[in-house]
Amino acid sequence: MRYQSTTGLDHDQIRELVARVHQLVHSRQPPVGRPPLLGLYRQVQLTLVLLRQNLSQTVAADWFGVSQPTVSRVFRRITPLIEQALCLHTPPLPAALTGRVVLVDGTLIPTGNRAGHKQNYNGKRHKAGLGVQVLATLDGVLLDVAAPVAGRTHDRLAFTEAGYDTLPADTPTIGDLGYQGTPAIRPRRKRPGHKTHTPEDEVWNTGIKQIRWAVEQAISHLKNWKILATGYRARLAELPDIIRIVATLEYYRLGWQPL
């Protein structure tokens, strides 16, 4: 198996992750009963494939030579262990932001229309899902993924609910026009009575656009974990946990080191 393209992590990262999960498993009550159909390495590998490729569990079962119920049990068992094993790789906020210029943007995690969840329909993107706010550096390195909110939530409100309006004063935050009314630096609208931007405003807006590619790149890399990009199919109540686990895996992939 080509590890990096299929699981998102290289061979060494997977080995390190499996070793940490192994420590967590064996620090608890020793396993009893018959041995599992898949060893721990293959269980972690299977879980990474599901998160990275968003395969149906039936297809994954065929790939790994097990049944669909086994895939489901493995996924539910291993995903929280992965988060626990990698929790120290999460960038510590606000310390990781100190002295940085930070970029912010929102993205939608599509879920499909769910009965009783009309608040998740996003009129701008014409699809249902949960919205998350993302912070990134000027180099496109992921810094933070906020807790998800209803898909219809405006970026301005989501910014506040994520607590980004209280970032340290020495952490300039740059957003788009959706962040009007927040402390974020943003492009300028046309001034009253003007049909076009003034030359000064055009220069300002061009400067903003030239650096905002980085947060879009960070979001793109985050959503290479296709469970966040191509349509989440499982229980909606579990999606916030999945978003947090995928963000933790992305920090690990990027090489954030524990303090």
C-alpha positions as CSV (number, residue, x, y, z in Angstrom):
1,M,0.0,0.0,0.0
2,R,1.3,3.5,-0.8
3,Y,1.0,4.9,2.6
4,Q,1.2,8.7,2.1
5,S,-1.3,8.9,-0.8
6,T,-3.8,6.4,0.8
7,T,-3.6,7.1,4.5
8,G,-2.2,10.7,4.6
9,L,0.8,9.7,6.7
10,D,4.2,8.4,5.7
11,H,5.5,5.0,6.9
12,D,7.4,6.3,9.8
13,Q,4.5,8.4,11.1
14,I,2.2,5.4,10.9
15,R,4.7,3.2,12.9
16,E,5.0,5.9,15.6
17,L,1.2,6.3,15.8
18,V,0.7,2.5,16.1
19,A,3.3,2.3,18.8
20,R,1.5,5.0,20.8
21,V,-1.9,3.3,20.3
22,H,-0.3,0.0,21.4
23,Q,0.8,1.6,24.6
24,L,-2.7,3.0,25.3
25,V,-4.3,-0.4,24.6
26,H,-1.9,-2.4,26.7
27,S,-2.0,0.0,29.6
28,R,-5.6,-1.0,30.2
29,Q,-7.1,-4.4,30.9
30,P,-5.3,-7.1,28.9
31,P,-7.4,-8.3,25.9
32,V,-9.4,-11.5,26.5
33,G,-11.2,-13.9,24.2
34,R,-10.1,-14.8,20.7
35,P,-7.6,-12.7,18.8
36,P,-8.9,-10.0,16.5
37,L,-9.1,-10.6,12.8
38,L,-6.9,-7.7,12.2
39,G,-3.7,-6.8,14.1
40,L,-3.3,-3.4,15.6
41,Y,-1.2,-2.1,12.8
42,R,-3.9,-3.0,10.2
43,Q,-6.6,-1.6,12.5
44,V,-4.9,1.8,12.6
45,Q,-4.2,1.6,8.9
46,L,-7.9,0.8,8.2
47,T,-9.0,3.7,10.3
48,L,-6.7,6.1,8.5
49,V,-7.9,4.9,5.1
50,L,-11.6,5.5,6.1
51,L,-10.7,9.1,7.3
52,R,-8.5,9.9,4.4
53,Q,-10.6,8.4,1.6
54,N,-14.1,8.4,3.0
55,L,-14.7,4.9,1.6
56,S,-17.9,3.1,2.4
57,Q,-17.4,0.6,5.1
58,T,-18.4,-2.2,2.7
59,V,-15.7,-1.3,0.3
60,A,-13.1,-1.0,3.1
61,A,-14.2,-4.5,4.3
62,D,-13.5,-6.0,0.9
63,W,-10.1,-4.3,0.9
64,F,-9.0,-5.6,4.3
65,G,-10.7,-9.0,4.0
66,V,-13.1,-8.6,6.9
67,S,-16.9,-8.0,7.3
68,Q,-18.5,-4.6,7.4
69,P,-19.5,-4.9,11.1
70,T,-15.8,-5.6,11.9
71,V,-14.8,-2.4,10.0
72,S,-17.4,-0.4,12.0
73,R,-16.2,-1.8,15.3
74,V,-12.5,-1.1,14.5
75,F,-13.3,2.5,13.4
76,R,-15.2,3.3,16.6
77,R,-12.5,1.7,18.8
78,I,-9.5,3.2,17.1
79,T,-10.5,6.8,16.3
80,P,-10.6,8.0,19.9
81,L,-7.3,6.2,20.6
82,I,-5.7,8.1,17.7
83,E,-6.9,11.4,19.2
84,Q,-5.6,10.4,22.6
85,A,-2.2,9.3,21.2
86,L,-1.7,12.5,19.3
87,C,-3.3,15.1,21.6
88,L,0.0,16.7,22.5
89,H,0.6,17.6,18.9
90,T,-2.2,20.2,18.9
91,P,-0.7,23.7,18.7
92,P,-1.2,25.4,22.1
93,L,-3.4,28.4,21.8
94,P,-2.8,31.3,22.4
95,A,0.9,30.6,22.8
96,A,1.3,29.4,19.2
97,L,-0.3,32.6,17.9
98,T,2.0,35.0,19.8
99,G,3.9,37.3,17.4
100,R,2.2,35.8,14.3
101,V,0.0,37.3,11.6
102,V,-2.9,34.9,11.5
103,L,-5.3,34.2,8.6
104,V,-8.9,33.1,9.2
105,D,-11.6,31.6,7.0
106,G,-14.6,29.4,7.3
107,T,-15.4,26.2,5.4
108,L,-18.4,23.9,5.3
109,I,-18.2,20.2,6.1
110,P,-21.0,18.7,3.9
111,T,-23.4,16.2,5.6
112,G,-26.3,16.1,3.2
113,N,-29.8,17.1,4.2
114,R,-30.8,15.5,7.5
115,A,-34.4,15.5,8.8
116,G,-34.8,17.9,11.7
117,H,-31.6,19.9,10.9
118,K,-32.7,22.7,8.6
119,Q,-30.4,25.0,10.4
120,N,-27.5,23.3,8.7
121,Y,-28.4,24.4,5.2
122,N,-26.0,26.9,3.9
123,G,-27.6,29.2,1.4
124,K,-24.3,30.6,0.0
125,R,-23.0,27.1,-0.9
126,H,-26.4,25.6,-1.5
127,K,-25.8,22.5,0.6
128,A,-26.2,21.3,4.2
129,G,-23.4,20.8,6.6
130,L,-21.5,22.1,9.6
131,G,-19.3,25.2,9.5
132,V,-15.9,25.5,11.0
133,Q,-13.5,28.4,11.4
134,V,-9.9,27.8,10.5
135,L,-6.7,29.7,11.5
136,A,-3.5,29.4,9.5
137,T,-0.1,31.0,9.3
138,L,1.1,33.1,6.3
139,D,2.9,29.9,5.1
140,G,-0.4,28.0,5.0
141,V,0.3,25.9,8.1
142,L,-2.8,24.9,10.0
143,L,-3.0,26.5,13.5
144,D,-6.5,25.8,14.7
145,V,-9.9,24.3,13.7
146,A,-12.7,25.7,15.9
147,A,-15.7,23.6,17.1
148,P,-18.3,23.3,14.4
149,V,-21.5,25.4,14.2
150,A,-24.7,25.1,12.2
151,G,-24.1,25.5,8.5
152,R,-26.2,28.7,8.2
153,T,-24.1,30.5,10.8
154,H,-22.5,33.6,9.3
155,D,-18.7,33.8,9.5
156,R,-18.9,36.9,11.6
157,L,-20.9,35.1,14.3
158,A,-18.9,31.9,13.9
159,F,-15.7,33.9,14.5
160,T,-17.1,35.2,17.8
161,E,-18.4,31.8,18.9
162,A,-14.9,30.3,18.2
163,G,-13.5,32.9,20.6
164,Y,-11.3,34.4,18.0
165,D,-12.5,37.9,18.8
166,T,-10.5,37.7,22.0
167,L,-7.1,36.7,20.5
168,P,-4.1,38.6,21.9
169,A,-3.6,42.2,20.7
170,D,-0.2,41.3,19.2
171,T,-1.9,38.7,16.9
172,P,-3.2,40.5,13.8
173,T,-6.0,38.4,12.2
174,I,-6.8,38.8,8.5
175,G,-10.2,37.7,7.0
176,D,-12.4,38.4,4.1
177,L,-15.5,40.6,3.8
178,G,-17.5,38.2,5.8
179,Y,-15.8,39.3,8.9
180,Q,-17.2,42.8,8.9
181,G,-17.9,43.8,12.5
182,T,-15.1,41.7,14.0
183,P,-11.5,42.8,15.0
184,A,-10.2,41.0,11.9
185,I,-8.3,43.0,9.2
186,R,-10.3,42.7,6.0
187,P,-10.8,44.2,2.5
188,R,-12.5,47.5,2.2
189,R,-15.9,47.9,0.6
190,K,-16.7,50.6,-1.9
191,R,-17.1,53.9,-0.1
192,P,-20.5,55.7,-0.1
193,G,-21.1,57.5,-3.3
194,H,-18.3,55.7,-5.2
195,K,-19.0,53.2,-8.0
196,T,-15.5,51.9,-7.8
197,H,-12.8,51.5,-5.1
198,T,-10.4,54.4,-4.6
199,P,-6.8,53.7,-5.7
200,E,-5.8,53.4,-2.0
201,D,-8.5,50.9,-1.3
202,E,-7.6,48.9,-4.5
203,V,-4.0,48.6,-3.3
204,W,-5.2,47.6,0.2
205,N,-7.5,44.9,-1.1
206,T,-4.9,43.5,-3.5
207,G,-2.5,43.2,-0.6
208,I,-5.1,41.2,1.4
209,K,-5.9,38.9,-1.6
210,Q,-2.2,38.2,-2.2
211,I,-1.8,36.6,1.3
212,R,-5.1,35.0,1.8
213,W,-4.2,32.1,-0.4
214,A,-2.4,30.5,2.5
215,V,-5.6,29.9,4.6
216,E,-7.3,28.5,1.6
217,Q,-4.4,26.1,1.1
218,A,-4.6,25.1,4.8
219,I,-8.3,24.3,4.4
220,S,-7.5,22.4,1.2
221,H,-5.0,20.2,3.0
222,L,-7.4,19.7,5.9
223,K,-10.1,18.5,3.5
224,N,-7.7,16.1,1.8
225,W,-9.0,14.0,4.7
226,K,-12.1,13.3,2.5
227,I,-14.4,12.4,5.3
228,L,-14.6,16.2,5.7
229,A,-14.9,17.0,2.0
230,T,-17.0,14.5,0.1
231,G,-20.0,14.1,2.4
232,Y,-20.1,12.8,5.9
233,R,-22.5,9.8,6.1
234,A,-22.5,8.7,9.7
235,R,-24.3,10.0,12.8
236,L,-24.4,13.7,12.8
237,A,-23.8,13.9,16.6
238,E,-20.4,12.2,16.1
239,L,-19.2,14.7,13.4
240,P,-17.7,17.2,15.9
241,D,-15.5,14.4,17.3
242,I,-14.5,13.4,13.8
243,I,-13.5,17.0,12.9
244,R,-11.4,17.2,16.0
245,I,-9.7,13.9,15.3
246,V,-8.9,14.8,11.7
247,A,-7.5,18.1,12.8
248,T,-5.3,16.3,15.3
249,L,-4.0,14.0,12.5
250,E,-3.3,17.0,10.3
251,Y,-1.3,18.7,13.0
252,Y,0.7,15.4,13.4
253,R,1.2,15.2,9.6
254,L,2.5,18.7,9.5
255,G,5.0,18.0,12.2
256,W,3.7,20.0,15.2
257,Q,5.8,18.7,18.1
258,P,4.6,18.3,21.8
259,L,5.9,21.0,24.1
